[in-house]
Amino acid sequence: MATQLSVISRSIVTVFTASLLLCTLSVKGEHVLKMKKKVLFVVTSHDQKGNTGEPTGFYLSEVSHPWNELVKAGYEIDFVSPKGGKAPITGFDLNDPVNRKFWEDNTYRYKIEHTLKPSDVGTNDYVAIHYAGGLGCMWDFADNIELASIAARIYETGGVVSAVCHGPAGLLPIKLSNGNYLIDGKKINAFTNEEEEAIKMEKVVPFLLESTLIKRGVIFEKSGVAQVHVVTDQRVVTGQNPQSAKAVGEAVVDLLRAEETVAVMTRYEVKKSHRKLFRKVIRRYVKRARANESNIMAEAYREQENSSVLWVMERWSSKSGLNLMRAGARYKLIQFLSEKKLTQPAKEIVIQDLEPVSKNDWRRSPEKQDKPITIMLFVDSKPGTEAAFKAVYHTAMPQFRGEPGVINYQLSQVADAQSQFVTYEKFRNEAAFQYHLNFPPIQPVIDYLTTSIKKQPFQTGLHRLIEFAPVKRN
C-alpha cells in the first residue's frame, strides 16, 4: 500500500508540475503575442511637389486601407515621420468609407496628427513596418538612414516590411547587418515609370522610383497603370499604387499570422510489443487535434525502415491552442504511455516554416488511387551557408510545389539550432518521388547538399514515412 501511495503521489506531483509548466508556457506565449501586436506606419513630412508650389503629403488611402486590415486583425498602429508631428496629407477623399472610418477614429486621428520622431521609436515593440506612399515621400524617404535602421532591426528580428505606391522609396536605404541592401535580389513592385508619366510627375519627382529600384538590384514586377499588384518575397510586401493598398494590408496580416504559427514534430521510439497500442492512442490525439479550430495540421507517421519509430507533426495558429490541446486527456495518455512504453525518451523539435502555406494547403488530401509517401530530410548546414540554403529553396520551392505528383512541400528551420533544417515532402506515390529526384530544378539543392552541409544526409538524415493518422481526412 505504501508503495502504491508513493507511486500515486509521484504521479500527482508529475501531473501538477507538467500542468504548472504548461500554464507557465501558456502565459509566456500569450505575453509574447501581446508584445507582438503593434505595427509601425511611416508617413512623409514633405508637403510640396518639388518647385511646383503644389501641396502633397501622405496619400490617405495608402494609410487607411492597410490600417483597416491590420486593426481588424487585432494589431495596433503607431505612426512615425521623418520630422515627427503633424503629417501633411493628400488624396483626402472621405467618400471612401475606409478613409472616413480612419479619419473619424479619434485615437488614430490624434496619432496621425502627432506622429513620432524616429528617435522616439523602440523597435522591440513592432512586428512590422509599413511605408505609406504619397508623392512627398520621394523627397524624404530615400536617404533617411534613421528610418532605414528601424526597418532593418524589425526585419532582422523576424518582422515584416511593407510599402505601397511611392512608399518603396523608403526601402532604398535599408541595409541589413550583413551589409546587403534589404531589397537586393527580391521581387519588388512600386509606382511604375508609366504611372508617373500618366500623372505627369515624371519631371517633377527627384527620381523615377521603378528605375532606381532596378538599379538597386530588385526583380521589378508590375502590372498596367492603376492595376492592383502586390508582391510578397521573404517578408517584404510591396504594392504598386493606391489601388493595391488594401491587398498590401491583407498580405501583411497573412504573413504575421504565419509568424505566430507554432510547428512541432515529436519522435517516439516505441517498444515493439506496444506499437499497436501507441498508434491507436496517437490516432485519437490526431483526430481530436484536427477538429480544433486553431489546429492547422496534425498527422502521424511510422518510419518505413523502422516501424517502431513514430512521428507526430503538428501546426497550430497559436501557442495557446497547442497548450490547450496538450492539457487534454488524449495528450496526457500519450505522456503516460511514454513513461513506460518507449525505448528512449520522446524527442520534441520545434520548427519554423520558411515558406508558409495556408491551412487548406496543409490539409490537401491525396487522391483515392494514390499511395502517398512522405519524405523528411534533416540537414545540418556548415556555418555561414544557412542563407545560401534558404535562397536555393526559396527559388526552387514554387517549382517543387507545382510538380504534378507533389501534395505538399515545406522547408522548416529548427527553432533552437539555426544551422539545422528539415524538409517535409509529400508525394502521391513512389513514382512521383522518383520524378522529383530527376526534376531539373532540384539540381541546385543537390549541389548545396554535396558541398555545404556537415554530414551527407542520405543515411541518417533521410526518413521515408508512412502515414497512419488521420485515418480519414476532413
C-alpha positions as CSV (number, residue, x, y, z in Angstrom):
1,M,0.0,0.0,0.0
2,A,2.8,2.4,0.9
3,T,4.4,1.7,-2.5
4,Q,1.1,2.4,-4.3
5,L,0.6,5.7,-2.4
6,S,4.2,6.6,-3.3
7,V,3.5,6.0,-7.0
8,I,0.2,7.9,-6.8
9,S,2.0,10.8,-5.0
10,R,4.7,10.9,-7.7
11,S,2.1,10.9,-10.4
12,I,0.2,13.8,-8.8
13,V,3.4,15.7,-8.4
14,T,4.4,15.0,-12.1
15,V,0.9,16.0,-13.4
16,F,1.0,19.1,-11.2
17,T,4.5,20.0,-12.4
18,A,3.5,19.4,-16.0
19,S,0.4,21.5,-15.6
20,L,2.3,24.3,-14.0
21,L,4.9,24.1,-16.8
22,L,2.2,24.2,-19.5
23,C,0.5,27.1,-17.7
24,T,3.7,29.0,-17.4
25,L,4.5,28.4,-21.1
26,S,1.0,29.5,-22.0
27,V,1.3,32.7,-20.0
28,K,4.7,33.4,-21.6
29,G,3.4,32.6,-25.0
30,E,0.4,34.9,-24.6
31,H,2.7,37.6,-23.3
32,V,5.0,37.3,-26.3
33,L,2.0,37.5,-28.6
34,K,0.7,40.6,-26.8
35,M,4.1,42.2,-27.2
36,K,4.0,41.5,-30.9
37,K,0.7,43.2,-31.7
38,K,2.0,46.6,-32.9
39,V,2.8,47.8,-36.4
40,L,4.7,51.0,-37.2
41,F,3.5,53.1,-40.2
42,V,5.9,55.5,-41.8
43,V,4.4,58.7,-43.4
44,T,6.1,61.6,-45.1
45,S,6.8,65.0,-43.6
46,H,7.3,66.6,-47.0
47,D,4.4,68.9,-48.1
48,Q,5.3,70.2,-51.6
49,K,5.8,68.7,-55.1
50,G,9.3,70.0,-55.9
51,N,9.2,73.6,-57.1
52,T,5.7,73.5,-58.4
53,G,4.2,75.1,-55.3
54,E,1.5,72.3,-55.2
55,P,0.8,70.7,-51.9
56,T,1.4,67.0,-51.2
57,G,1.9,64.6,-48.3
58,F,1.0,61.0,-47.5
59,Y,-1.9,59.5,-49.6
60,L,-4.8,58.9,-47.2
61,S,-6.0,55.6,-48.6
62,E,-2.5,54.2,-48.5
63,V,-2.6,54.6,-44.8
64,S,-6.3,53.9,-44.1
65,H,-6.7,50.7,-46.2
66,P,-3.8,48.8,-44.7
67,W,-4.7,50.2,-41.3
68,N,-8.2,48.8,-41.6
69,E,-7.0,45.3,-42.4
70,L,-4.4,45.3,-39.6
71,V,-6.8,46.8,-37.0
72,K,-9.5,44.2,-37.9
73,A,-6.8,41.5,-37.3
74,G,-6.1,42.8,-33.8
75,Y,-3.0,44.9,-34.4
76,E,-2.3,48.4,-33.0
77,I,-0.8,51.0,-35.3
78,D,1.7,53.7,-34.4
79,F,2.9,56.4,-36.8
80,V,6.4,57.9,-37.4
81,S,7.5,60.5,-39.8
82,P,11.0,61.9,-40.6
83,K,10.3,65.2,-38.7
84,G,7.6,63.9,-36.3
85,G,4.4,65.9,-35.5
86,K,1.5,66.5,-37.9
87,A,1.9,64.8,-41.2
88,P,0.8,66.5,-44.4
89,I,-2.0,64.7,-46.3
90,T,-3.1,64.3,-49.8
91,G,-5.8,62.2,-51.6
92,F,-8.2,63.4,-48.9
93,D,-11.4,61.6,-50.1
94,L,-13.9,61.0,-47.4
95,N,-16.3,59.5,-49.9
96,D,-14.2,56.4,-49.5
97,P,-15.8,54.7,-46.4
98,V,-12.5,53.3,-45.2
99,N,-10.9,56.8,-45.4
100,R,-13.8,58.2,-43.4
101,K,-13.6,55.4,-40.8
102,F,-10.0,56.1,-40.2
103,W,-10.4,59.9,-40.2
104,E,-13.3,59.7,-37.7
105,D,-11.4,57.4,-35.3
106,N,-10.4,59.9,-32.6
107,T,-7.5,57.7,-31.4
108,Y,-5.9,57.3,-34.8
109,R,-6.7,60.9,-35.9
110,Y,-4.7,62.0,-32.9
111,K,-1.9,59.7,-33.7
112,I,-1.5,60.8,-37.4
113,E,-1.5,64.4,-36.3
114,H,1.1,63.7,-33.6
115,T,3.5,61.3,-35.4
116,L,6.6,60.0,-33.6
117,K,10.1,61.1,-34.5
118,P,12.4,58.2,-35.5
119,S,14.4,58.8,-32.3
120,D,11.2,58.1,-30.3
121,V,10.7,54.6,-31.7
122,G,11.6,51.5,-29.8
123,T,11.9,48.7,-32.4
124,N,11.2,45.9,-30.0
125,D,7.6,46.9,-29.9
126,Y,6.8,46.2,-33.5
127,V,6.3,43.1,-35.6
128,A,6.0,45.0,-38.9
129,I,6.8,48.4,-40.5
130,H,4.7,49.8,-43.4
131,Y,5.8,52.7,-45.6
132,A,2.7,54.6,-46.9
133,G,3.0,56.4,-50.3
134,G,2.1,59.8,-51.5
135,L,4.5,61.9,-53.6
136,G,6.0,63.7,-50.5
137,C,8.0,60.5,-49.6
138,M,10.0,60.8,-52.8
139,W,11.8,63.7,-51.1
140,D,12.3,62.5,-47.6
141,F,12.3,58.6,-47.6
142,A,15.1,57.6,-49.9
143,D,18.0,58.9,-47.9
144,N,16.6,58.6,-44.4
145,I,19.1,56.3,-42.7
146,E,17.4,56.6,-39.3
147,L,14.1,55.2,-40.6
148,A,16.1,52.6,-42.6
149,S,17.8,51.4,-39.4
150,I,14.5,51.0,-37.6
151,A,13.2,48.9,-40.6
152,A,16.3,46.7,-40.7
153,R,16.1,45.9,-37.0
154,I,12.4,45.0,-37.3
155,Y,13.1,42.8,-40.3
156,E,16.1,41.1,-38.7
157,T,14.1,40.1,-35.7
158,G,11.6,38.3,-37.9
159,G,9.3,41.2,-38.7
160,V,7.6,42.2,-41.9
161,V,8.5,45.2,-44.1
162,S,5.8,46.6,-46.4
163,A,5.4,49.6,-48.7
164,V,2.8,50.8,-51.3
165,C,2.9,53.1,-54.3
166,H,5.7,55.7,-53.7
167,G,6.3,54.2,-50.2
168,P,9.0,51.7,-51.6
169,A,11.3,54.8,-51.8
170,G,11.8,54.1,-48.1
171,L,13.1,50.6,-48.9
172,L,16.1,52.0,-50.9
173,P,18.4,52.8,-48.0
174,I,17.6,49.8,-45.8
175,K,20.8,47.8,-45.2
176,L,21.0,44.6,-43.2
177,S,23.7,43.7,-40.8
178,N,25.5,41.6,-43.4
179,G,26.0,44.7,-45.5
180,N,23.5,43.8,-48.2
181,Y,20.5,46.0,-49.1
182,L,17.2,44.5,-47.9
183,I,15.7,44.6,-51.4
184,D,18.7,43.3,-53.3
185,G,17.6,40.3,-55.4
186,K,14.0,40.4,-54.0
187,K,10.8,40.7,-56.1
188,I,9.5,44.2,-55.6
189,N,7.0,46.5,-57.1
190,A,6.1,50.1,-56.7
191,F,4.6,53.1,-58.6
192,T,5.8,52.5,-62.2
193,N,7.5,54.8,-64.6
194,E,4.4,54.6,-66.8
195,E,2.2,55.6,-63.9
196,E,4.5,58.6,-63.1
197,E,4.1,59.7,-66.8
198,A,0.3,59.2,-66.6
199,I,0.0,61.7,-63.7
200,K,2.6,64.0,-65.4
201,M,5.0,63.9,-62.5
202,E,8.0,62.2,-64.2
203,K,9.9,65.5,-64.5
204,V,8.8,66.7,-61.0
205,V,9.9,63.9,-58.8
206,P,13.6,63.8,-57.8
207,F,14.0,60.3,-59.4
208,L,12.0,57.6,-61.1
209,L,11.2,55.0,-58.5
210,E,10.9,52.0,-60.8
211,S,14.3,52.7,-62.5
212,T,16.0,53.4,-59.2
213,L,14.8,50.2,-57.6
214,I,16.0,48.2,-60.5
215,K,19.4,49.8,-60.2
216,R,19.4,48.8,-56.5
217,G,19.1,45.1,-57.7
218,V,15.4,44.3,-57.3
219,I,13.4,42.0,-59.6
220,F,10.8,44.5,-60.5
221,E,7.3,43.2,-61.1
222,K,4.4,45.3,-62.4
223,S,1.0,45.5,-64.0
224,G,-0.7,48.1,-66.1
225,V,-1.5,51.6,-64.9
226,A,-3.8,51.7,-61.9
227,Q,-4.0,47.9,-61.7
228,V,-3.8,46.1,-58.4
229,H,-0.5,44.3,-58.0
230,V,1.1,43.1,-54.8
231,V,4.3,41.1,-54.4
232,T,5.5,39.2,-51.3
233,D,9.1,38.0,-51.1
234,Q,10.8,36.9,-47.9
235,R,8.7,39.0,-45.5
236,V,8.8,42.1,-47.8
237,V,5.4,43.1,-49.2
238,T,5.1,45.8,-51.9
239,G,2.1,47.2,-53.7
240,Q,2.1,49.2,-57.0
241,N,-0.3,52.0,-56.4
242,P,-3.2,53.3,-54.3
243,Q,-5.5,50.6,-55.7
244,S,-3.2,48.0,-54.2
245,A,-3.2,49.4,-50.6
246,K,-5.9,47.1,-49.3
247,A,-4.2,44.0,-50.7
248,V,-0.9,45.0,-49.2
249,G,-2.6,45.1,-45.7
250,E,-4.1,41.7,-46.3
251,A,-0.8,40.3,-47.3
252,V,0.9,41.7,-44.2
253,V,-1.8,40.1,-42.0
254,D,-1.3,36.8,-43.7
255,L,2.5,36.9,-43.0
256,L,2.1,38.0,-39.4
257,R,-0.4,35.2,-38.7
258,A,2.1,32.7,-40.3
259,E,4.8,34.1,-37.9
260,E,2.5,33.2,-35.0
261,T,2.1,29.6,-36.1
262,V,3.6,27.0,-33.8
263,A,5.0,24.0,-35.5
264,V,6.2,20.9,-33.6
265,M,7.5,17.5,-34.6
266,T,7.6,14.8,-31.9
267,R,9.5,11.5,-32.3
268,Y,8.5,8.4,-30.3
269,E,10.6,5.2,-30.5
270,V,8.1,2.6,-29.2
271,K,8.8,-0.9,-27.7
272,K,7.9,-3.5,-30.3
273,S,5.2,-5.0,-28.1
274,H,3.4,-1.7,-27.8
275,R,3.4,-0.4,-31.3
276,K,-0.3,-1.2,-31.9
277,L,-1.4,0.5,-28.7
278,F,0.7,3.6,-29.2
279,R,-0.6,4.1,-32.8
280,K,-4.2,3.8,-31.6
281,V,-3.6,6.4,-28.9
282,I,-1.9,8.8,-31.3
283,R,-4.7,8.3,-33.9
284,R,-7.2,9.5,-31.3
285,Y,-5.0,12.5,-30.5
286,V,-4.6,13.5,-34.1
287,K,-8.4,13.1,-34.7
288,R,-9.2,15.4,-31.8
289,A,-6.5,17.9,-32.7
290,R,-7.7,18.3,-36.3
291,A,-11.2,19.0,-35.1
292,N,-9.8,22.0,-33.1
293,E,-10.4,25.4,-34.8
294,S,-6.9,26.6,-34.1
295,N,-5.2,23.5,-35.5
296,I,-3.7,23.9,-38.9
297,M,-2.4,20.4,-39.5
298,A,-1.9,17.2,-37.4
299,E,-0.6,14.0,-38.9
300,A,1.2,10.9,-37.6
301,Y,3.7,8.6,-39.3
302,R,5.8,5.5,-38.9
303,E,9.2,5.2,-40.4
304,Q,9.3,2.8,-43.4
305,E,12.6,1.3,-42.3
306,N,11.8,1.0,-38.6
307,S,8.1,0.7,-37.7
308,S,8.9,1.4,-34.0
309,V,9.7,5.0,-34.8
310,L,6.6,7.2,-34.9
311,W,6.4,10.9,-35.7
312,V,3.6,13.3,-34.8
313,M,3.6,16.5,-36.9
314,E,1.5,19.5,-35.7
315,R,1.0,23.1,-36.7
316,W,-1.2,25.4,-34.6
317,S,-2.3,29.0,-35.2
318,S,-1.1,29.9,-31.7
319,K,0.8,28.6,-28.7
320,S,-2.4,28.8,-26.6
321,G,-4.2,26.4,-29.0
322,L,-1.4,23.8,-28.7
323,N,-1.2,24.2,-24.9
324,L,-5.0,23.7,-24.6
325,M,-4.8,20.5,-26.6
326,R,-1.9,19.2,-24.5
327,A,-3.8,19.9,-21.4
328,G,-6.4,17.4,-22.5
329,A,-6.8,13.7,-21.8
330,R,-5.6,12.4,-25.1
331,Y,-2.2,14.0,-24.8
332,K,-1.9,13.1,-21.2
333,L,-2.5,9.5,-22.2
334,I,0.4,9.7,-24.7
335,Q,2.6,11.1,-21.9
336,F,1.5,8.4,-19.5
337,L,2.4,5.6,-22.1
338,S,5.7,7.4,-22.9
339,E,6.9,6.8,-19.4
340,K,6.9,3.0,-19.8
341,K,6.4,2.1,-23.5
342,L,9.3,3.8,-25.2
343,T,12.9,2.6,-25.8
344,Q,14.2,6.1,-25.3
345,P,12.6,9.4,-24.3
346,A,10.3,11.2,-26.7
347,K,12.0,14.0,-28.6
348,E,10.2,17.2,-29.5
349,I,11.5,19.5,-32.2
350,V,10.1,23.0,-32.5
351,I,10.5,24.3,-36.1
352,Q,9.6,27.4,-38.1
353,D,8.2,27.1,-41.6
354,L,10.3,29.2,-44.1
355,E,7.8,29.1,-46.9
356,P,4.4,29.2,-45.1
357,V,1.2,27.8,-46.7
358,S,-2.4,28.1,-45.8
359,K,-4.4,25.6,-43.6
360,N,-6.3,24.5,-46.8
361,D,-2.9,23.7,-48.4
362,W,-1.7,21.7,-45.4
363,R,-4.9,19.7,-45.4
364,R,-4.8,18.9,-49.1
365,S,-5.8,15.2,-49.5
366,P,-4.3,12.5,-51.7
367,E,-6.5,11.0,-54.4
368,K,-8.2,7.7,-53.7
369,Q,-5.8,5.8,-56.1
370,D,-2.7,7.3,-54.5
371,K,-0.2,5.5,-52.3
372,P,1.3,8.6,-50.6
373,I,4.9,8.6,-49.4
374,T,6.3,11.4,-47.2
375,I,10.0,12.3,-47.1
376,M,11.6,14.1,-44.3
377,L,15.2,15.3,-44.8
378,F,17.3,16.7,-42.0
379,V,20.1,19.0,-43.0
380,D,22.8,20.5,-40.8
381,S,24.5,23.3,-42.7
382,K,28.1,24.4,-42.4
383,P,28.3,27.7,-40.6
384,G,27.9,30.7,-42.9
385,T,26.0,28.8,-45.6
386,E,22.5,28.9,-44.0
387,A,21.4,31.9,-46.0
388,A,22.5,30.2,-49.2
389,F,20.5,27.1,-48.4
390,K,17.4,29.2,-47.8
391,A,17.9,31.1,-51.0
392,V,18.3,27.9,-53.0
393,Y,15.0,26.5,-51.7
394,H,13.2,29.9,-52.0
395,T,13.9,29.8,-55.7
396,A,13.1,26.1,-56.1
397,M,10.0,25.9,-53.9
398,P,7.4,27.2,-56.3
399,Q,8.6,24.7,-58.9
400,F,8.6,21.8,-56.5
401,R,5.1,22.7,-55.3
402,G,4.0,22.8,-59.0
403,E,5.1,19.3,-59.7
404,P,2.0,17.1,-60.6
405,G,2.9,14.4,-58.1
406,V,3.5,16.7,-55.1
407,I,0.8,17.0,-52.5
408,N,2.8,19.3,-50.1
409,Y,6.3,20.6,-49.8
410,Q,7.8,22.6,-47.0
411,L,11.2,23.7,-45.7
412,S,11.5,24.5,-41.9
413,Q,14.3,25.7,-39.7
414,V,14.8,24.1,-36.2
415,A,14.0,26.8,-33.7
416,D,16.9,26.4,-31.4
417,A,19.6,25.4,-34.0
418,Q,19.7,27.9,-36.8
419,S,22.0,25.7,-38.9
420,Q,19.6,22.8,-38.9
421,F,16.7,22.4,-41.4
422,V,14.1,19.8,-42.2
423,T,12.1,19.3,-45.3
424,Y,8.6,17.8,-45.5
425,E,7.8,16.4,-48.9
426,K,4.6,14.5,-49.5
427,F,4.2,12.8,-52.9
428,R,1.2,10.9,-54.4
429,N,3.3,7.8,-54.8
430,E,6.8,6.4,-55.3
431,A,6.8,7.3,-59.0
432,A,6.2,10.9,-58.1
433,F,9.1,10.9,-55.7
434,Q,11.4,9.4,-58.3
435,Y,10.3,12.0,-60.8
436,H,11.1,14.7,-58.2
437,L,14.6,13.3,-57.8
438,N,15.2,13.8,-61.5
439,F,13.4,17.2,-61.7
440,P,15.9,19.7,-63.1
441,P,15.2,22.5,-60.5
442,I,16.4,20.1,-57.8
443,Q,20.0,20.3,-59.1
444,P,20.9,23.5,-57.1
445,V,19.6,21.7,-53.9
446,I,21.8,18.7,-54.6
447,D,24.8,20.9,-55.3
448,Y,24.3,22.5,-51.9
449,L,23.9,19.2,-50.1
450,T,27.1,17.8,-51.7
451,T,29.2,20.8,-50.7
452,S,27.8,22.8,-47.8
453,I,26.5,20.5,-45.1
454,K,28.3,18.9,-42.1
455,K,27.4,15.3,-43.0
456,Q,25.8,13.8,-46.0
457,P,22.2,13.3,-45.2
458,F,21.2,10.1,-47.0
459,Q,21.7,7.6,-44.2
460,T,20.6,9.3,-41.0
461,G,19.1,12.5,-42.5
462,L,16.6,11.0,-44.9
463,H,13.4,9.5,-43.4
464,R,10.8,7.7,-45.5
465,L,7.4,7.9,-43.7
466,I,4.1,6.0,-44.0
467,E,1.1,8.0,-42.7
468,F,-1.2,6.2,-40.2
469,A,-3.2,9.2,-38.9
470,P,-5.6,10.7,-39.7
471,V,-7.4,7.6,-40.8
472,K,-10.0,9.8,-42.7
473,R,-9.4,13.3,-43.8
474,N,-11.8,16.1,-43.3
